[in-house]
């Protein structure tokens, strides 16, 4: 066995007869699969987000062609081509864009779960739920919130086939708006502080 040969399953570099090191076939294959996975992650993003990412036109066209392709085999080959195109560009900005998108998506999901939790607590009249709400969202229209809670409870008290779900939806929308307003205010606060410091 060649003493310069490394175990290919380990993915360690190989040295050829001229003394040049090169990655093993396993390492190249792993890299190829990683780039195809990155291509799949890019394809999962909405077109509006993809438009904001700086990428070569060749890659943008390859992604668009994939979305137009209908056959399974055609999609498989196009995905391989996308991986090949990504290999020829700096993939790091693409990875960062995907990570930012996934983080934002996870935060959105968390926010929805939090809104659902608030709605359930407010309707169930759990101990101090309304008091905790007022502490966390002091700018809320308390009269409107109480009316929405009342409507949601009335809806819940009806037989399932008579429920409209409107009270639940309206309460949920109220909670979501309060959360969004609070986040927007939190983003504005550092900007206002910075403007104040400059004066």
N, CA and C atoms as an extended XYZ file, in Angstrom:
597
Properties=species:S:1:pos:R:3:atomname:S:1:resname:S:1:resid:I:1 pbc="F F F"
N         0.844       -1.183        0.000 N   UNK     1
C         0.000        0.000        0.000 CA  UNK     1
C         0.884        1.238        0.000 C   UNK     1
N         0.509        2.256       -0.732 N   UNK     2
C         1.254        3.504       -0.831 CA  UNK     2
C         1.272        4.203        0.520 C   UNK     2
N         2.477        4.570        0.996 N   UNK     3
C         2.587        5.204        2.315 CA  UNK     3
C         1.984        6.602        2.319 C   UNK     3
N         1.868        7.228        1.141 N   UNK     4
C         1.297        8.576        1.073 CA  UNK     4
C        -0.232        8.552        0.989 C   UNK     4
N        -0.792        7.374        0.912 N   UNK     5
C        -2.242        7.235        0.762 CA  UNK     5
C        -2.909        7.297        2.130 C   UNK     5
N        -3.963        8.089        2.244 N   UNK     6
C        -4.727        8.182        3.487 CA  UNK     6
C        -6.035        7.429        3.307 C   UNK     6
N        -6.638        7.056        4.406 N   UNK     7
C        -7.928        6.383        4.366 CA  UNK     7
C        -8.967        7.327        3.779 C   UNK     7
N        -9.569        6.918        2.671 N   UNK     8
C       -10.521        7.796        1.988 CA  UNK     8
C       -11.781        8.025        2.807 C   UNK     8
N       -12.158        7.089        3.631 N   UNK     9
C       -13.355        7.273        4.438 CA  UNK     9
C       -13.175        8.380        5.466 C   UNK     9
N       -11.938        8.638        5.831 N   UNK    10
C       -11.666        9.711        6.779 CA  UNK    10
C       -11.733       11.072        6.105 C   UNK    10
N       -11.640       11.115        4.777 N   UNK    11
C       -11.709       12.378        4.063 CA  UNK    11
C       -10.451       13.198        4.175 C   UNK    11
N        -9.341       12.553        4.524 N   UNK    12
C        -8.085       13.272        4.668 CA  UNK    12
C        -7.452       13.505        3.303 C   UNK    12
N        -6.583       14.502        3.171 N   UNK    13
C        -5.970       14.779        1.873 CA  UNK    13
C        -5.106       13.610        1.394 C   UNK    13
N        -5.063       13.462        0.095 N   UNK    14
C        -4.228       12.445       -0.535 CA  UNK    14
C        -3.064       13.136       -1.220 C   UNK    14
N        -1.943       12.428       -1.293 N   UNK    15
C        -0.780       12.984       -1.981 CA  UNK    15
C        -0.542       12.150       -3.233 C   UNK    15
N        -0.477       12.832       -4.395 N   UNK    16
C        -0.261       12.075       -5.634 CA  UNK    16
C         1.228       11.828       -5.859 C   UNK    16
N         1.567       11.180       -6.998 N   UNK    17
C         2.956       10.801       -7.274 CA  UNK    17
C         3.877       12.016       -7.441 C   UNK    17
N         3.303       13.205       -7.688 N   UNK    18
C         4.120       14.422       -7.836 CA  UNK    18
C         4.274       15.196       -6.521 C   UNK    18
N         3.689       14.678       -5.445 N   UNK    19
C         3.830       15.326       -4.146 CA  UNK    19
C         2.758       16.377       -3.857 C   UNK    19
N         1.775       16.516       -4.744 N   UNK    20
C         0.684       17.478       -4.518 CA  UNK    20
C        -0.393       16.827       -3.669 C   UNK    20
N        -0.919       17.588       -2.715 N   UNK    21
C        -2.014       17.050       -1.911 CA  UNK    21
C        -3.331       17.470       -2.531 C   UNK    21
N        -4.276       16.572       -2.455 N   UNK    22
C        -5.609       16.849       -2.978 CA  UNK    22
C        -6.615       16.210       -2.030 C   UNK    22
N        -7.837       16.735       -2.014 N   UNK    23
C        -8.843       16.129       -1.132 CA  UNK    23
C        -9.231       14.741       -1.622 C   UNK    23
N        -9.647       13.907       -0.701 N   UNK    24
C       -10.068       12.554       -1.068 CA  UNK    24
C       -11.391       12.612       -1.826 C   UNK    24
N       -11.738       11.519       -2.465 N   UNK    25
C       -13.014       11.445       -3.176 CA  UNK    25
C       -14.182       11.622       -2.209 C   UNK    25
N       -14.021       11.067       -1.010 N   UNK    26
C       -15.084       11.192       -0.006 CA  UNK    26
C       -15.300       12.649        0.385 C   UNK    26
N       -14.194       13.382        0.562 N   UNK    27
C       -14.296       14.793        0.937 CA  UNK    27
C       -14.944       15.595       -0.183 C   UNK    27
N       -14.570       15.298       -1.428 N   UNK    28
C       -15.164       15.998       -2.567 CA  UNK    28
C       -16.660       15.713       -2.670 C   UNK    28
N       -17.028       14.457       -2.410 N   UNK    29
C       -18.431       14.064       -2.488 CA  UNK    29
C       -19.239       14.762       -1.391 C   UNK    29
N       -18.677       14.817       -0.174 N   UNK    30
C       -19.350       15.502        0.934 CA  UNK    30
C       -19.546       16.979        0.598 C   UNK    30
N       -18.494       17.601        0.060 N   UNK    31
C       -18.570       19.012       -0.303 CA  UNK    31
C       -19.655       19.228       -1.364 C   UNK    31
N       -19.719       18.337       -2.332 N   UNK    32
C       -20.725       18.429       -3.384 CA  UNK    32
C       -22.133       18.340       -2.798 C   UNK    32
N       -22.347       17.402       -1.859 N   UNK    33
C       -23.656       17.253       -1.221 CA  UNK    33
C       -24.005       18.483       -0.382 C   UNK    33
N       -23.016       19.042        0.311 N   UNK    34
C       -23.250       20.248        1.118 CA  UNK    34
C       -23.696       21.411        0.239 C   UNK    34
N       -23.063       21.552       -0.933 N   UNK    35
C       -23.431       22.642       -1.833 CA  UNK    35
C       -24.817       22.414       -2.441 C   UNK    35
N       -25.161       21.151       -2.712 N   UNK    36
C       -26.518       20.860       -3.185 CA  UNK    36
C       -27.542       21.176       -2.094 C   UNK    36
N       -27.192       20.841       -0.834 N   UNK    37
C       -28.081       21.168        0.289 CA  UNK    37
C       -28.273       22.679        0.397 C   UNK    37
N       -27.185       23.423        0.210 N   UNK    38
C       -27.272       24.884        0.231 CA  UNK    38
C       -28.196       25.360       -0.893 C   UNK    38
N       -28.085       24.732       -2.067 N   UNK    39
C       -28.977       25.055       -3.179 CA  UNK    39
C       -30.434       24.801       -2.819 C   UNK    39
N       -30.710       23.678       -2.145 N   UNK    40
C       -32.082       23.367       -1.718 CA  UNK    40
C       -32.593       24.402       -0.727 C   UNK    40
N       -31.706       24.843        0.179 N   UNK    41
C       -32.105       25.858        1.150 CA  UNK    41
C       -32.418       27.184        0.458 C   UNK    41
N       -31.643       27.520       -0.563 N   UNK    42
C       -31.927       28.732       -1.331 CA  UNK    42
C       -33.273       28.606       -2.042 C   UNK    42
N       -33.555       27.421       -2.579 N   UNK    43
C       -34.816       27.199       -3.282 CA  UNK    43
C       -36.017       27.286       -2.349 C   UNK    43
N       -35.809       27.004       -1.062 N   UNK    44
C       -36.905       27.060       -0.088 CA  UNK    44
C       -37.254       28.497        0.297 C   UNK    44
N       -36.381       29.433       -0.044 N   UNK    45
C       -36.624       30.838        0.315 CA  UNK    45
C       -37.606       31.466       -0.675 C   UNK    45
N       -38.402       32.444       -0.212 N   UNK    46
C       -39.305       33.137       -1.137 CA  UNK    46
C       -38.505       33.928       -2.178 C   UNK    46
N       -39.098       34.108       -3.347 N   UNK    47
C       -38.425       34.834       -4.434 CA  UNK    47
C       -38.037       36.247       -4.006 C   UNK    47
N       -38.864       36.876       -3.175 N   UNK    48
C       -38.567       38.246       -2.737 CA  UNK    48
C       -37.260       38.292       -1.933 C   UNK    48
N       -37.014       37.248       -1.136 N   UNK    49
C       -35.769       37.200       -0.358 CA  UNK    49
C       -34.582       36.862       -1.252 C   UNK    49
N       -34.804       35.970       -2.225 N   UNK    50
C       -33.732       35.605       -3.154 CA  UNK    50
C       -33.281       36.817       -3.962 C   UNK    50
N       -34.231       37.683       -4.296 N   UNK    51
C       -33.903       38.874       -5.100 CA  UNK    51
C       -32.946       39.795       -4.348 C   UNK    51
N       -32.997       39.768       -3.015 N   UNK    52
C       -32.139       40.640       -2.199 CA  UNK    52
C       -30.718       40.103       -2.038 C   UNK    52
N       -30.507       38.834       -2.387 N   UNK    53
C       -29.188       38.214       -2.199 CA  UNK    53
C       -28.310       38.507       -3.408 C   UNK    53
N       -27.093       38.944       -3.126 N   UNK    54
C       -26.132       39.199       -4.197 CA  UNK    54
C       -25.555       37.864       -4.652 C   UNK    54
N       -25.866       37.486       -5.903 N   UNK    55
C       -25.366       36.223       -6.446 CA  UNK    55
C       -25.168       36.392       -7.949 C   UNK    55
N       -24.295       35.576       -8.541 N   UNK    56
C       -24.096       35.656       -9.987 CA  UNK    56
C       -25.385       35.326      -10.740 C   UNK    56
N       -25.554       35.947      -11.879 N   UNK    57
C       -26.761       35.747      -12.691 CA  UNK    57
C       -26.918       34.274      -13.086 C   UNK    57
N       -25.788       33.594      -13.288 N   UNK    58
C       -25.820       32.173      -13.657 CA  UNK    58
C       -26.505       31.338      -12.578 C   UNK    58
N       -26.218       31.653      -11.322 N   UNK    59
C       -26.850       30.929      -10.216 CA  UNK    59
C       -28.326       31.300      -10.119 C   UNK    59
N       -28.638       32.561      -10.281 N   UNK    60
C       -30.033       33.012      -10.226 CA  UNK    60
C       -30.857       32.298      -11.315 C   UNK    60
N       -30.280       32.199      -12.513 N   UNK    61
C       -30.952       31.508      -13.622 CA  UNK    61
C       -31.131       30.020      -13.316 C   UNK    61
N       -30.105       29.405      -12.715 N   UNK    62
C       -30.179       27.979      -12.388 CA  UNK    62
C       -31.290       27.717      -11.364 C   UNK    62
N       -31.428       28.600      -10.386 N   UNK    63
C       -32.491       28.462       -9.389 CA  UNK    63
C       -33.864       28.624      -10.050 C   UNK    63
N       -33.981       29.602      -10.949 N   UNK    64
C       -35.253       29.832      -11.648 CA  UNK    64
C       -35.601       28.632      -12.538 C   UNK    64
N       -34.593       28.064      -13.203 N   UNK    65
C       -34.830       26.903      -14.066 CA  UNK    65
C       -35.314       25.706      -13.253 C   UNK    65
N       -34.776       25.528      -12.049 N   UNK    66
C       -35.202       24.428      -11.192 CA  UNK    66
C       -36.700       24.546      -10.904 C   UNK    66
N       -37.137       25.773      -10.605 N   UNK    67
C       -38.547       25.984      -10.250 CA  UNK    67
C       -39.479       25.726      -11.435 C   UNK    67
N       -38.943       25.866      -12.644 N   UNK    68
C       -39.754       25.612      -13.846 CA  UNK    68
C       -39.776       24.126      -14.215 C   UNK    68
N       -38.782       23.380      -13.735 N   UNK    69
C       -38.649       21.965      -14.080 CA  UNK    69
C       -39.729       21.158      -13.381 C   UNK    69
N       -40.357       20.242      -14.105 N   UNK    70
C       -41.457       19.448      -13.551 CA  UNK    70
C       -41.068       18.008      -13.217 C   UNK    70
N       -40.196       17.398      -13.999 N   UNK    71
C       -39.896       15.977      -13.779 CA  UNK    71
C       -38.928       15.786      -12.613 C   UNK    71
N       -39.078       14.644      -11.952 N   UNK    72
C       -38.215       14.315      -10.810 CA  UNK    72
C       -36.753       14.267      -11.235 C   UNK    72
N       -36.495       13.567      -12.332 N   UNK    73
C       -35.110       13.419      -12.808 CA  UNK    73
C       -34.540       14.765      -13.240 C   UNK    73
N       -35.367       15.580      -13.875 N   UNK    74
C       -34.915       16.914      -14.285 CA  UNK    74
C       -34.553       17.768      -13.083 C   UNK    74
N       -35.353       17.690      -12.034 N   UNK    75
C       -35.070       18.448      -10.803 CA  UNK    75
C       -33.771       17.949      -10.158 C   UNK    75
N       -33.598       16.622      -10.157 N   UNK    76
C       -32.378       16.058       -9.554 CA  UNK    76
C       -31.135       16.560      -10.290 C   UNK    76
N       -31.179       16.528      -11.615 N   UNK    77
C       -30.031       16.992      -12.405 CA  UNK    77
C       -29.813       18.493      -12.232 C   UNK    77
N       -30.918       19.256      -12.179 N   UNK    78
C       -30.795       20.709      -12.031 CA  UNK    78
C       -30.210       21.051      -10.665 C   UNK    78
N       -30.578       20.284       -9.642 N   UNK    79
C       -30.022       20.516       -8.313 CA  UNK    79
C       -28.518       20.241       -8.302 C   UNK    79
N       -28.093       19.194       -9.020 N   UNK    80
C       -26.658       18.926       -9.142 CA  UNK    80
C       -25.962       20.091       -9.846 C   UNK    80
N       -26.613       20.622      -10.861 N   UNK    81
C       -26.043       21.759      -11.589 CA  UNK    81
C       -25.942       22.986      -10.672 C   UNK    81
N       -26.954       23.207       -9.851 N   UNK    82
C       -26.922       24.324       -8.904 CA  UNK    82
C       -25.722       24.168       -7.971 C   UNK    82
N       -25.497       22.941       -7.464 N   UNK    83
C       -24.338       22.684       -6.612 CA  UNK    83
C       -23.041       22.987       -7.335 C   UNK    83
N       -22.980       22.622       -8.616 N   UNK    84
C       -21.779       22.880       -9.426 CA  UNK    84
C       -21.552       24.384       -9.601 C   UNK    84
N       -22.634       25.129       -9.826 N   UNK    85
C       -22.517       26.581       -9.979 CA  UNK    85
C       -22.062       27.222       -8.662 C   UNK    85
N       -22.620       26.759       -7.560 N   UNK    86
C       -22.244       27.305       -6.244 CA  UNK    86
C       -20.767       27.032       -5.966 C   UNK    86
N       -20.261       25.889       -6.445 N   UNK    87
C       -18.854       25.552       -6.246 CA  UNK    87
C       -17.937       26.615       -6.850 C   UNK    87
N       -18.410       27.287       -7.903 N   UNK    88
C       -17.564       28.266       -8.596 CA  UNK    88
C       -17.689       29.682       -8.018 C   UNK    88
N       -18.508       29.852       -6.965 N   UNK    89
C       -18.664       31.178       -6.341 CA  UNK    89
C       -18.318       31.079       -4.862 C   UNK    89
N       -18.231       32.222       -4.209 N   UNK    90
C       -18.011       32.238       -2.764 CA  UNK    90
C       -19.342       31.882       -2.095 C   UNK    90
N       -19.403       30.722       -1.478 N   UNK    91
C       -20.662       30.221       -0.913 CA  UNK    91
C       -20.981       30.831        0.447 C   UNK    91
N       -20.008       31.445        1.095 N   UNK    92
C       -20.222       31.948        2.458 CA  UNK    92
C       -21.343       32.995        2.542 C   UNK    92
N       -21.387       34.010        1.637 N   UNK    93
C       -22.507       34.960        1.712 CA  UNK    93
C       -23.863       34.291        1.506 C   UNK    93
N       -23.892       33.233        0.692 N   UNK    94
C       -25.142       32.504        0.480 CA  UNK    94
C       -25.551       31.778        1.763 C   UNK    94
N       -24.576       31.158        2.433 N   UNK    95
C       -24.869       30.475        3.709 CA  UNK    95
C       -25.387       31.469        4.745 C   UNK    95
N       -24.769       32.652        4.800 N   UNK    96
C       -25.202       33.677        5.755 CA  UNK    96
C       -26.629       34.128        5.460 C   UNK    96
N       -26.958       34.318        4.176 N   UNK    97
C       -28.307       34.743        3.797 CA  UNK    97
C       -29.340       33.688        4.200 C   UNK    97
N       -29.009       32.410        3.980 N   UNK    98
C       -29.918       31.325        4.359 CA  UNK    98
C       -30.082       31.294        5.877 C   UNK    98
N       -28.988       31.437        6.610 N   UNK    99
C       -29.046       31.404        8.077 CA  UNK    99
C       -29.902       32.554        8.608 C   UNK    99
N       -29.745       33.746        8.042 N   UNK   100
C       -30.551       34.898        8.477 CA  UNK   100
C       -32.035       34.656        8.200 C   UNK   100
N       -32.332       34.098        7.035 N   UNK   101
C       -33.724       33.809        6.691 CA  UNK   101
C       -34.311       32.791        7.669 C   UNK   101
N       -33.560       31.724        7.940 N   UNK   102
C       -34.058       30.680        8.839 CA  UNK   102
C       -34.228       31.211       10.258 C   UNK   102
N       -33.336       32.086       10.678 N   UNK   103
C       -33.452       32.679       12.011 CA  UNK   103
C       -34.703       33.544       12.095 C   UNK   103
N       -34.925       34.352       11.059 N   UNK   104
C       -36.126       35.194       11.029 CA  UNK   104
C       -37.395       34.363       11.025 C   UNK   104
N       -37.375       33.259       10.275 N   UNK   105
C       -38.527       32.362       10.208 CA  UNK   105
C       -38.791       31.739       11.581 C   UNK   105
N       -37.727       31.338       12.256 N   UNK   106
C       -37.873       30.748       13.596 CA  UNK   106
C       -38.431       31.776       14.575 C   UNK   106
N       -37.969       33.029       14.470 N   UNK   107
C       -38.482       34.087       15.354 CA  UNK   107
C       -39.960       34.343       15.090 C   UNK   107
N       -40.363       34.319       13.817 N   UNK   108
C       -41.774       34.506       13.473 CA  UNK   108
C       -42.623       33.398       14.084 C   UNK   108
N       -42.142       32.158       13.995 N   UNK   109
C       -42.876       31.025       14.562 CA  UNK   109
C       -43.006       31.176       16.074 C   UNK   109
N       -41.920       31.590       16.704 N   UNK   110
C       -41.928       31.777       18.153 CA  UNK   110
C       -42.936       32.847       18.543 C   UNK   110
N       -42.979       33.934       17.765 N   UNK   111
C       -43.914       35.022       18.025 CA  UNK   111
C       -45.363       34.550       17.899 C   UNK   111
N       -45.644       33.705       16.897 N   UNK   112
C       -47.002       33.168       16.738 CA  UNK   112
C       -47.391       32.273       17.911 C   UNK   112
N       -46.453       31.454       18.358 N   UNK   113
C       -46.729       30.581       19.512 CA  UNK   113
C       -46.997       31.419       20.762 C   UNK   113
N       -46.240       32.495       20.899 N   UNK   114
C       -46.431       33.363       22.057 CA  UNK   114
C       -47.807       34.028       22.000 C   UNK   114
N       -48.228       34.457       20.809 N   UNK   115
C       -49.550       35.064       20.650 CA  UNK   115
C       -50.646       34.046       20.983 C   UNK   115
N       -50.465       32.803       20.533 N   UNK   116
C       -51.448       31.759       20.845 CA  UNK   116
C       -51.515       31.495       22.348 C   UNK   116
N       -50.350       31.521       22.995 N   UNK   117
C       -50.317       31.313       24.455 CA  UNK   117
C       -51.063       32.437       25.170 C   UNK   117
N       -50.807       33.690       24.759 N   UNK   118
C       -51.504       34.830       25.367 CA  UNK   118
C       -53.012       34.685       25.192 C   UNK   118
N       -53.440       34.335       23.983 N   UNK   119
C       -54.882       34.204       23.718 CA  UNK   119
C       -55.495       33.147       24.629 C   UNK   119
N       -54.837       31.994       24.735 N   UNK   120
C       -55.359       30.913       25.577 CA  UNK   120
C       -55.445       31.351       27.039 C   UNK   120
N       -54.417       32.037       27.529 N   UNK   121
C       -54.420       32.479       28.929 CA  UNK   121
C       -55.499       33.524       29.184 C   UNK   121
N       -55.642       34.472       28.251 N   UNK   122
C       -56.633       35.537       28.445 CA  UNK   122
C       -58.052       34.976       28.400 C   UNK   122
N       -58.312       34.029       27.502 N   UNK   123
C       -59.652       33.435       27.403 CA  UNK   123
C       -59.937       32.558       28.620 C   UNK   123
N       -58.933       31.797       29.061 N   UNK   124
C       -59.113       30.899       30.201 CA  UNK   124
C       -59.192       31.668       31.513 C   UNK   124
N       -58.909       32.973       31.442 N   UNK   125
C       -58.958       33.825       32.626 CA  UNK   125
C       -57.989       33.327       33.697 C   UNK   125
N       -56.841       32.842       33.220 N   UNK   126
C       -55.840       32.341       34.155 CA  UNK   126
C       -55.435       33.445       35.115 C   UNK   126
N       -54.992       33.038       36.277 N   UNK   127
C       -54.651       33.983       37.343 CA  UNK   127
C       -53.767       35.109       36.832 C   UNK   127
N       -54.285       36.270       36.916 N   UNK   128
C       -53.482       37.455       36.604 CA  UNK   128
C       -53.084       37.611       35.154 C   UNK   128
N       -53.700       36.882       34.232 N   UNK   129
C       -53.304       36.980       32.820 CA  UNK   129
C       -53.494       38.402       32.311 C   UNK   129
N       -54.631       39.016       32.642 N   UNK   130
C       -54.891       40.384       32.192 CA  UNK   130
C       -53.919       41.363       32.848 C   UNK   130
N       -53.607       41.147       34.119 N   UNK   131
C       -52.644       42.017       34.816 CA  UNK   131
C       -51.256       41.901       34.188 C   UNK   131
N       -50.847       40.653       33.882 N   UNK   132
C       -49.546       40.455       33.236 CA  UNK   132
C       -49.530       41.117       31.866 C   UNK   132
N       -50.659       41.024       31.146 N   UNK   133
C       -50.749       41.659       29.825 CA  UNK   133
C       -50.525       43.171       29.947 C   UNK   133
N       -51.219       43.788       30.915 N   UNK   134
C       -51.111       45.244       31.104 CA  UNK   134
C       -49.677       45.634       31.463 C   UNK   134
N       -49.005       44.801       32.258 N   UNK   135
C       -47.605       45.082       32.601 CA  UNK   135
C       -46.705       45.017       31.372 C   UNK   135
N       -46.940       44.020       30.536 N   UNK   136
C       -46.074       43.823       29.376 CA  UNK   136
C       -46.434       44.735       28.203 C   UNK   136
N       -47.711       45.056       28.067 N   UNK   137
C       -48.167       45.898       26.955 CA  UNK   137
C       -49.000       47.063       27.516 C   UNK   137
N       -48.360       48.002       28.193 N   UNK   138
C       -49.093       49.077       28.874 CA  UNK   138
C       -49.852       50.016       27.935 C   UNK   138
N       -49.482       50.084       26.676 N   UNK   139
C       -50.146       50.991       25.735 CA  UNK   139
C       -51.381       50.377       25.087 C   UNK   139
N       -51.756       49.175       25.487 N   UNK   140
C       -52.911       48.494       24.883 CA  UNK   140
C       -54.208       49.189       25.250 C   UNK   140
N       -55.171       49.108       24.354 N   UNK   141
C       -56.529       49.588       24.618 CA  UNK   141
C       -57.222       48.512       25.439 C   UNK   141
N       -57.257       48.708       26.740 N   UNK   142
C       -57.769       47.698       27.669 CA  UNK   142
C       -59.258       47.434       27.466 C   UNK   142
N       -60.017       48.476       27.145 N   UNK   143
C       -61.453       48.313       26.931 CA  UNK   143
C       -61.712       47.417       25.704 C   UNK   143
N       -60.955       47.668       24.638 N   UNK   144
C       -61.106       46.849       23.439 CA  UNK   144
C       -60.682       45.403       23.721 C   UNK   144
N       -59.594       45.233       24.469 N   UNK   145
C       -59.108       43.890       24.797 CA  UNK   145
C       -60.160       43.112       25.584 C   UNK   145
N       -60.770       43.757       26.571 N   UNK   146
C       -61.804       43.076       27.374 CA  UNK   146
C       -62.994       42.657       26.496 C   UNK   146
N       -63.372       43.539       25.568 N   UNK   147
C       -64.488       43.215       24.665 CA  UNK   147
C       -64.121       42.014       23.785 C   UNK   147
N       -62.887       41.988       23.289 N   UNK   148
C       -62.445       40.867       22.436 CA  UNK   148
C       -62.405       39.560       23.228 C   UNK   148
N       -61.957       39.625       24.470 N   UNK   149
C       -61.926       38.421       25.320 CA  UNK   149
C       -63.353       37.921       25.552 C   UNK   149
N       -64.282       38.865       25.847 N   UNK   150
C       -65.688       38.500       26.062 CA  UNK   150
C       -66.261       37.804       24.822 C   UNK   150
N       -66.002       38.378       23.642 N   UNK   151
C       -66.519       37.797       22.395 CA  UNK   151
C       -65.943       36.403       22.145 C   UNK   151
N       -64.658       36.239       22.415 N   UNK   152
C       -64.022       34.929       22.222 CA  UNK   152
C       -64.603       33.903       23.186 C   UNK   152
N       -64.885       34.312       24.421 N   UNK   153
C       -65.474       33.389       25.404 CA  UNK   153
C       -66.892       32.994       24.992 C   UNK   153
N       -67.669       33.981       24.490 N   UNK   154
C       -69.037       33.679       24.033 CA  UNK   154
C       -68.985       32.662       22.891 C   UNK   154
N       -68.050       32.892       21.976 N   UNK   155
C       -67.902       31.986       20.841 CA  UNK   155
C       -67.529       30.578       21.315 C   UNK   155
N       -66.636       30.503       22.294 N   UNK   156
C       -66.193       29.209       22.808 CA  UNK   156
C       -67.313       28.472       23.530 C   UNK   156
N       -68.248       29.232       24.122 N   UNK   157
C       -69.343       28.618       24.881 CA  UNK   157
C       -70.394       27.989       23.971 C   UNK   157
N       -70.430       28.384       22.702 N   UNK   158
C       -71.415       27.833       21.768 CA  UNK   158
C       -71.076       26.390       21.403 C   UNK   158
N       -72.076       25.688       20.867 N   UNK   159
C       -71.843       24.339       20.368 CA  UNK   159
C       -70.892       24.433       19.176 C   UNK   159
N       -70.020       23.439       18.990 N   UNK   160
C       -68.995       23.516       17.937 CA  UNK   160
C       -69.520       23.899       16.561 C   UNK   160
N       -70.696       23.387       16.164 N   UNK   161
C       -71.194       23.692       14.824 CA  UNK   161
C       -71.727       25.125       14.698 C   UNK   161
N       -71.952       25.785       15.828 N   UNK   162
C       -72.463       27.169       15.799 CA  UNK   162
C       -71.355       28.212       15.974 C   UNK   162
N       -70.143       27.754       16.278 N   UNK   163
C       -69.036       28.689       16.488 CA  UNK   163
C       -68.600       29.308       15.159 C   UNK   163
N       -68.327       30.614       15.201 N   UNK   164
C       -67.838       31.279       13.982 CA  UNK   164
C       -66.313       31.386       13.991 C   UNK   164
N       -65.738       31.407       15.173 N   UNK   165
C       -64.280       31.559       15.277 CA  UNK   165
C       -63.830       33.001       15.151 C   UNK   165
N       -64.771       33.886       14.873 N   UNK   166
C       -64.421       35.299       14.667 CA  UNK   166
C       -63.799       35.919       15.923 C   UNK   166
N       -64.390       35.626       17.079 N   UNK   167
C       -63.869       36.175       18.336 CA  UNK   167
C       -62.422       35.746       18.587 C   UNK   167
N       -62.126       34.475       18.307 N   UNK   168
C       -60.761       33.966       18.472 CA  UNK   168
C       -59.792       34.692       17.548 C   UNK   168
N       -60.210       34.828       16.267 N   UNK   169
C       -59.341       35.477       15.272 CA  UNK   169
C       -59.080       36.933       15.621 C   UNK   169
N       -60.148       37.654       16.014 N   UNK   170
C       -59.984       39.076       16.324 CA  UNK   170
C       -59.083       39.285       17.544 C   UNK   170
N       -59.236       38.428       18.548 N   UNK   171
C       -58.372       38.520       19.726 CA  UNK   171
C       -56.925       38.223       19.349 C   UNK   171
N       -56.734       37.200       18.515 N   UNK   172
C       -55.391       36.836       18.070 CA  UNK   172
C       -54.747       37.996       17.305 C   UNK   172
N       -55.511       38.633       16.409 N   UNK   173
C       -54.987       39.767       15.633 CA  UNK   173
C       -54.621       40.936       16.550 C   UNK   173
N       -55.429       41.187       17.566 N   UNK   174
C       -55.146       42.252       18.528 CA  UNK   174
C       -53.814       41.977       19.236 C   UNK   174
N       -53.630       40.731       19.667 N   UNK   175
C       -52.400       40.337       20.374 CA  UNK   175
C       -51.189       40.475       19.454 C   UNK   175
N       -51.331       39.998       18.224 N   UNK   176
C       -50.215       40.099       17.260 CA  UNK   176
C       -49.828       41.556       17.006 C   UNK   176
N       -50.836       42.420       16.839 N   UNK   177
C       -50.543       43.849       16.605 CA  UNK   177
C       -49.815       44.458       17.792 C   UNK   177
N       -50.239       44.101       19.002 N   UNK   178
C       -49.590       44.627       20.210 CA  UNK   178
C       -48.126       44.181       20.261 C   UNK   178
N       -47.876       42.918       19.907 N   UNK   179
C       -46.494       42.411       19.889 CA  UNK   179
C       -45.662       43.151       18.846 C   UNK   179
N       -46.230       43.326       17.650 N   UNK   180
C       -45.497       44.008       16.581 CA  UNK   180
C       -45.215       45.465       16.938 C   UNK   180
N       -46.207       46.134       17.547 N   UNK   181
C       -46.011       47.532       17.963 CA  UNK   181
C       -44.901       47.631       19.003 C   UNK   181
N       -44.893       46.665       19.924 N   UNK   182
C       -43.863       46.668       20.965 CA  UNK   182
C       -42.471       46.456       20.362 C   UNK   182
N       -42.367       45.546       19.393 N   UNK   183
C       -41.075       45.303       18.735 CA  UNK   183
C       -40.627       46.524       17.959 C   UNK   183
N       -41.554       47.169       17.265 N   UNK   184
C       -41.223       48.370       16.495 CA  UNK   184
C       -40.753       49.487       17.425 C   UNK   184
N       -41.427       49.635       18.575 N   UNK   185
C       -41.031       50.655       19.542 CA  UNK   185
C       -39.649       50.360       20.119 C   UNK   185
N       -39.371       49.070       20.343 N   UNK   186
C       -38.061       48.680       20.877 CA  UNK   186
C       -36.953       48.988       19.881 C   UNK   186
N       -37.242       48.827       18.583 N   UNK   187
C       -36.245       49.134       17.552 CA  UNK   187
C       -36.023       50.640       17.448 C   UNK   187
N       -37.089       51.406       17.645 N   UNK   188
C       -36.991       52.867       17.541 CA  UNK   188
C       -36.278       53.479       18.738 C   UNK   188
N       -36.389       52.841       19.899 N   UNK   189
C       -35.800       53.400       21.122 CA  UNK   189
C       -34.291       53.627       21.007 C   UNK   189
N       -33.496       52.650       20.518 N   UNK   190
C       -32.058       52.901       20.394 CA  UNK   190
C       -31.753       54.041       19.409 C   UNK   190
N       -32.553       54.152       18.353 N   UNK   191
C       -32.345       55.223       17.381 CA  UNK   191
C       -32.629       56.584       18.029 C   UNK   191
N       -33.696       56.643       18.814 N   UNK   192
C       -34.043       57.894       19.492 CA  UNK   192
C       -32.964       58.273       20.509 C   UNK   192
N       -32.444       57.253       21.223 N   UNK   193
C       -31.372       57.500       22.187 CA  UNK   193
C       -30.129       58.013       21.488 C   UNK   193
N       -29.808       57.457       20.310 N   UNK   194
C       -28.633       57.888       19.571 CA  UNK   194
C       -28.799       59.325       19.100 C   UNK   194
N       -30.005       59.680       18.657 N   UNK   195
C       -30.265       61.059       18.231 CA  UNK   195
C       -30.141       62.021       19.412 C   UNK   195
N       -30.600       61.549       20.565 N   UNK   196
C       -30.542       62.370       21.797 CA  UNK   196
C       -29.094       62.607       22.207 C   UNK   196
N       -28.264       61.566       22.069 N   UNK   197
C       -26.857       61.672       22.464 CA  UNK   197
C       -26.095       62.661       21.582 C   UNK   197
N       -26.511       62.765       20.289 N   UNK   198
C       -25.827       63.664       19.375 CA  UNK   198
C       -26.104       65.122       19.675 C   UNK   198
N       -27.235       65.399       20.311 N   UNK   199
C       -27.611       66.796       20.596 CA  UNK   199
C       -26.751       67.407       21.672 C   UNK   199
